[in-house]
């Protein structure tokens, strides 16, 4: 498993009973996590005194209970030189997936070591964690997401990280349509990052179902790669898709055309109160060029 163990401003204290307990900076949040099927409450006082507690509804969804009335509506946390704006929002999210730091470290090293301009296409780019990391490493980034609100949030993260002068384009669009247009335009990228949802709709109601749409999209993205591509990263949180399924898809679509090698594994966060144990947080699949 690839572990995001370089955090200082984020800490996973404990998990269990379908929940997790985390420090986001100084704020202690208690949120649902269906992967945590074991026993919780190794430290009862912390479980009982979060600053905010997300209660899941039996009918679906849920809501935040703010227990600390002095908790700010939003705040920032750092990952090294990267700065992210955090805000408890609907469906338990905070605007950042901290486990992705293990991938930021991986591709940032590749970008820095390339010693050449690197153009990155970030698809389903959300609030721009990967965009910020790639910009900080020196890449040019095209950031694509169907949600105008998430793209605005990404811009805030870029500005907060002191990267507003870097070369970045923000696109609010359906990912499949944007990629198809880029193919027609003859555009090229040295790297692709994608974090596709299990199910969703684009800005004009375009349907996305990962089991049906992922492989054709990967094949289209391969058409956008330059003559000297650097990396290709796919993240997946869909329970029904294993690391091997994603790995097979990327190998079939890419290795025969560009060479290189593919690795895939779970990504996770270490738990402070369960020494040596890691909370799994999805899977990642990485392709690297033979020249890296």
Number of C-alpha atoms within 10 A of each C-alpha: 13 18 19 19 17 15 17 13 15 19 21 22 19 27 29 19 15 15 20 23 24 22 17 20 15 14 16 23 25 25 21 21 17 10 17 17 12 10 12 19 16 14 11 9 9 17 21 11 14 20 19 19 23 22 16 15 9 7 6 7 12 15 15 18 13 16 13 14 8 8 14 11 10 11 15 14 17 17 16 10 10 18 20 24 20 20 15 20 14 12 16 20 14 15 19 15 11 19 22 21 21 19 21 18 16 11 23 19 13 17 25 16 11 13 9 10 12 22 25 28 25 24 26 22 26 25 26 28 22 27 29 29 23 25 25 20 19 18 24 21 24 19 25 27 25 22 20 16 12 19 22 15 19 26 21 18 24 26 16 17 20 15 16 15 9 16 13 20 12 18 18 18 18 22 24 19 11 15 21 15 12 16 16 9 10 9 13 19 23 21 27 24 22 23 17 22 16 17 12 13 14 17 14 9 9 13 13 19 13 17 12 9 15 20 17 13 17 19 15 17 25 23 19 23 24 15 10 14 25 25 23 25 21 21 22 22 16 15 10 9 15 17 17 14 12 23 21 16 16 25 19 13 20 22 16 9 11 18 14 18 16 20 17 23 17 19 23 23 24 20 20 15 15 15 9 8 13 21 22 17 19 20 23 26 24 22 24 21 16 12 10 12
